[in-house]
Amino acid sequence: MRKRRLWLEAPGARRPLTPGEQLGRGGEAVVHAVEGEPQLAVKLWQNPSAQQRAKLAVMLRSVPDNPPGKDGHRSLAWPLAAVTEGTAGTAGFVMPRLDLQLLKPLHQVYHPGSRRRSAPGVGWHWLVRVARNLSATLNTLHGSGYIVGDLNESNVLADPRALVTFIDLDSIQVRDGRTVYRCPVGKAEYTPPELAGKSFREVNRRPASDVFALAVLVFQLLMEGNHPFSGVWHGRGDPPGLERNIRSRRSAWLGSRQLGVPPAAPPARVLPPRLRRLFARSLLSPAFARPRVDDWQRELGRLEENLKTCRLNPLHTFSGHLPVCPWCERQQLLGVDPFPRP
């Protein structure tokens, strides 16, 4: 098979680039290692469009605050430089290569069963910190004028230190003056009511839509993977699905009389009252009345500062407003420890 002749267009240092082993594949692009540069990965589009190329150029000109942290950690897998192919133009971009042995997508850590396999030995305090770091990273993006759009359980990764990394960032919504390069994709379970049923290619998203998705993810992190709009149907007729509950703003944990909390799910009282009110404002209010991301960052920081630790299991940390450990209660109720010591 003929090797592609690619060039890395680093500022003032154009050089050839050779893609190595395939690291991943999606519907529109393939990710490869970069031969000779183990800290980099290259994402090559299958059929690059003029819009993709223009959007990438804006992202390379306006980079959010994303310095490498301890051990080289980056909270954003942001494009570092364009990659061109002969006279065909931009074919993709290079970005930091991530250690996927350490970094786990959120859906592997918020559910107790998958967490025991993917991240054994972490407690609720770790999930609280993941949630806080998630809100802080999203706040950085919003502060730079970007909106994620497709914020979901698969494109945010967490490492053993509870640090997070956002991936697939070439799909985010980018503004360049009056031009908006939209996020064309999204998952229904993280889509706010005002965007339900709409074509994402035809709507400009606002920060409030990211706040809705953030609230869903934080709820899943803190409530054992349960979606805030899931539940046991107590109304008339056939049970509605998750999307209908979102559109109707029905949440069993936030006051709906038609939905009940699933039998094996944590009760609302696990969350402190201030945080419950923030969930209600983010998930049930119209878009214009939702809080901002920095409200989430502050409230999750307050929760972390006021955690208690169980005397029987140090992984059983819980909100300071509770008199007894809720995880010990759940262990007795369900016969399974949600945070077992390894």
C-alpha positions in Angstrom: 0.0 0.0 0.0 1.4 3.4 -1.0 2.4 5.6 1.9 0.9 9.0 2.0 3.2 12.0 1.6 2.2 14.2 4.5 3.6 17.4 5.9 3.3 18.8 9.4 2.8 22.6 9.0 4.3 23.7 12.3 4.9 27.5 12.5 8.2 28.2 10.9 9.2 24.4 10.8 7.4 22.6 8.0 8.6 19.0 8.0 7.5 15.6 6.6 5.2 13.4 8.7 4.8 9.6 8.6 1.7 8.1 10.1 2.3 5.0 12.1 -0.1 2.4 13.6 -3.8 3.1 13.6 -5.1 4.2 17.0 -8.7 4.7 16.3 -11.3 5.1 13.5 -14.6 7.0 13.3 -17.1 7.8 10.6 -15.2 10.8 9.3 -11.5 10.3 10.3 -8.8 7.9 11.3 -6.2 8.5 14.1 -2.7 7.3 13.8 0.5 7.4 15.8 3.3 9.5 14.3 6.5 7.7 13.5 9.5 9.0 15.5 7.3 11.3 17.7 5.6 9.2 20.4 4.1 12.3 22.1 1.9 13.1 19.0 -1.0 11.5 17.2 -2.4 12.6 13.8 -6.1 12.7 12.8 -6.7 12.4 9.1 -10.1 13.2 7.7 -11.6 10.7 5.2 -13.1 13.4 2.9 -11.9 16.8 4.2 -14.3 19.7 3.4 -13.6 23.4 3.0 -15.5 24.0 6.2 -13.4 21.6 8.2 -10.2 23.2 7.0 -11.5 26.7 7.8 -12.7 25.7 11.2 -9.3 24.1 12.0 -7.5 27.3 10.9 -9.5 29.3 13.5 -8.8 26.8 16.2 -5.1 27.0 15.5 -5.2 30.8 15.7 -7.2 30.9 18.9 -6.0 28.3 21.4 -7.6 28.2 24.9 -5.3 28.1 27.9 -4.1 24.5 27.8 -0.6 24.3 29.3 0.8 20.8 29.9 0.3 19.9 33.6 2.2 17.5 35.8 3.6 14.6 33.8 2.5 16.3 30.6 -1.2 16.0 31.2 -3.4 18.2 29.0 -7.0 18.9 29.7 -7.7 19.5 26.0 -6.6 17.3 23.2 -6.4 20.5 21.1 -5.1 20.5 17.5 -1.4 21.5 17.5 -0.7 22.0 13.8 -2.3 21.3 10.4 -1.2 18.4 8.3 -1.2 18.8 4.5 -1.0 16.3 1.7 0.7 17.4 -1.5 -1.4 19.9 -3.5 -4.6 18.5 -2.0 -4.4 20.9 1.0 -5.1 20.2 4.7 -5.7 16.6 5.4 -6.0 16.7 9.2 -4.0 17.8 12.2 -1.6 16.6 14.9 -2.6 16.6 18.5 -1.2 15.3 21.8 -1.2 11.5 22.0 -3.0 10.2 25.0 -2.3 7.3 27.2 -5.5 5.3 27.0 -4.3 2.8 29.5 -4.6 5.6 32.1 -7.4 7.7 30.7 -10.9 6.2 30.9 -14.1 7.6 29.4 -16.6 8.7 32.0 -19.1 5.9 31.2 -16.4 3.4 32.4 -16.1 5.1 35.8 -19.6 6.4 36.8 -21.3 3.0 37.0 -20.3 0.8 39.9 -19.9 -2.3 37.9 -17.7 -0.9 35.2 -15.8 1.2 37.7 -14.8 -1.9 39.6 -13.1 -3.1 36.4 -11.8 0.2 35.0 -10.9 2.2 38.1 -10.8 0.0 41.2 -10.0 1.6 44.5 -11.5 5.0 43.9 -14.1 6.6 46.2 -16.9 9.1 45.8 -14.4 11.9 46.5 -12.6 11.0 43.3 -15.9 11.3 41.4 -16.6 14.6 43.0 -13.2 15.9 41.9 -13.6 14.5 38.3 -16.9 16.5 38.2 -15.2 19.6 39.5 -12.4 19.3 37.0 -14.9 18.7 34.2 -16.7 21.9 35.0 -13.4 23.8 35.2 -12.2 22.6 31.8 -15.6 23.4 30.2 -15.3 26.9 31.9 -12.0 27.4 30.1 -13.5 26.6 26.8 -16.5 28.9 27.3 -14.1 31.7 28.4 -12.3 31.4 25.0 -15.6 31.6 23.1 -16.0 27.9 22.3 -19.0 25.7 22.8 -18.6 21.9 22.9 -22.1 21.0 21.6 -21.6 17.3 21.7 -20.6 17.0 25.4 -21.2 13.3 26.4 -19.9 10.4 28.4 -17.5 9.2 25.7 -15.6 12.3 24.8 -14.4 13.2 28.3 -11.7 11.0 29.8 -10.5 10.8 33.4 -7.1 9.7 34.8 -6.3 8.2 38.2 -5.7 11.7 39.6 -9.2 12.7 38.7 -7.8 15.0 35.9 -9.9 15.1 32.8 -9.2 15.4 29.1 -11.7 16.5 26.4 -11.2 14.7 23.1 -12.8 14.9 19.6 -12.5 18.7 19.8 -12.7 19.3 16.0 -16.4 18.7 16.3 -17.0 21.7 18.7 -18.8 24.9 17.7 -16.3 27.6 16.7 -17.0 31.3 16.0 -14.9 33.5 13.8 -16.4 37.0 13.8 -19.9 36.6 12.3 -19.1 33.1 10.9 -20.1 30.1 13.1 -18.8 26.7 12.4 -21.4 24.5 14.1 -21.1 21.3 16.0 -23.0 18.9 13.6 -23.5 16.0 16.1 -25.0 15.3 19.4 -26.5 12.6 21.6 -30.2 12.8 22.5 -29.6 12.0 26.2 -27.4 15.1 26.6 -29.5 17.4 24.4 -31.6 20.1 26.2 -35.3 20.4 25.5 -35.0 23.5 23.3 -32.8 21.6 20.8 -34.7 18.3 20.8 -35.6 17.2 17.3 -33.6 19.9 15.6 -30.9 19.5 13.0 -27.6 20.3 14.7 -26.2 21.4 11.4 -28.7 24.2 11.3 -28.6 25.7 14.9 -26.1 27.8 16.7 -25.7 26.5 20.2 -25.3 28.6 23.3 -23.4 28.0 26.5 -26.7 27.0 28.2 -26.8 23.8 26.1 -23.4 22.7 27.4 -24.6 23.5 31.0 -27.5 21.1 30.5 -25.1 18.3 29.3 -22.7 19.1 32.1 -25.5 18.7 34.7 -26.4 15.3 33.2 -22.8 14.1 33.3 -22.2 15.4 36.9 -25.5 13.6 38.0 -24.3 10.4 36.4 -20.9 10.7 38.1 -22.4 11.3 41.6 -25.4 9.0 41.3 -23.9 5.7 40.2 -24.5 6.2 36.5 -28.2 7.0 36.7 -29.5 9.5 34.2 -31.5 12.3 35.9 -34.5 11.7 33.5 -34.7 8.0 33.9 -37.2 6.5 36.4 -40.2 4.2 37.1 -43.3 5.5 35.3 -46.3 6.2 37.5 -48.4 8.1 35.0 -51.1 6.9 32.5 -50.3 5.1 29.3 -47.1 3.6 28.1 -43.9 4.7 29.8 -42.2 7.5 27.9 -38.6 7.2 26.9 -35.7 9.3 28.1 -36.1 11.9 25.3 -39.8 12.5 26.1 -38.9 12.9 29.8 -36.3 15.5 28.9 -38.7 17.4 26.7 -41.3 17.3 29.5 -38.7 18.2 32.1 -39.7 15.1 34.2 -37.0 14.0 36.8 -37.8 11.5 39.5 -35.0 13.1 41.7 -36.2 16.7 41.1 -39.9 16.5 42.0 -41.8 14.8 39.2 -44.9 13.0 40.5 -45.1 10.8 37.3 -41.6 9.3 37.7 -40.2 7.4 40.7 -36.6 6.8 41.5 -35.5 3.4 40.3 -35.3 0.9 43.1 -31.6 0.3 43.0 -30.7 4.0 42.5 -29.4 6.4 45.2 -32.0 8.7 46.7 -31.9 12.5 46.1 -30.8 13.1 49.7 -27.3 11.8 48.8 -26.8 15.3 47.3 -26.7 18.4 49.4 -29.6 20.8 49.1 -27.7 23.5 47.3 -26.4 21.1 44.7 -30.0 19.7 44.2 -31.2 23.2 43.5 -28.4 23.7 41.0 -29.4 20.5 39.2 -33.0 21.7 39.1 -32.0 25.1 37.6 -29.7 23.4 35.0 -32.1 20.6 34.0 -35.6 21.9 34.4 -35.3 25.7 33.7 -35.5 27.2 30.3 -32.2 27.9 28.6 -32.1 31.6 29.6 -32.5 30.8 33.3 -29.8 28.1 33.5 -26.7 28.9 35.7 -23.3 29.3 34.2 -20.5 26.7 34.2 -18.5 28.7 36.8 -21.6 28.2 39.2 -21.0 24.5 38.8 -17.3 24.8 39.4 -17.9 26.8 42.7 -20.6 24.5 44.0 -18.6 21.3 43.3 -15.6 22.9 45.0 -17.8 23.6 48.0 -19.1 20.0 48.0 -15.5 18.7 47.9 -14.4 20.9 50.8 -17.3 19.6 53.0 -16.9 15.8 52.5 -17.0 13.4 55.4 -15.2 10.1 55.4 -16.8 6.9 56.7 -15.1 5.2 59.7 -15.6 1.7 58.2 -14.4 2.3 54.6 -12.2 5.3 53.7 -13.5 5.1 50.1 -17.0 5.9 51.5 -16.8 9.7 51.4 -20.1 11.6 51.4 -21.6 15.0 51.7 -21.2 16.8 55.0 -25.0 17.4 55.4 -25.6 13.7 56.0 -25.5 12.3 59.5 -24.5 8.7 58.4 -22.7 7.1 55.5 -25.1 6.5 52.6 -22.8 4.0 50.9 -22.9 1.7 53.9 -26.7 2.0 53.9 -26.7 1.0 50.2 -24.3 -1.8 50.8 -26.7 -3.3 53.4 -29.7 -2.6 51.1 -28.2 -4.0 47.9 -25.7 -6.5 49.2 -22.9 -4.9 47.0 -20.4 -2.2 48.1 -20.5 0.6 45.5 -16.9 1.6 46.5 -15.2 -1.6 47.6 -11.7 -1.5 48.9 -9.3 -3.3 46.5 
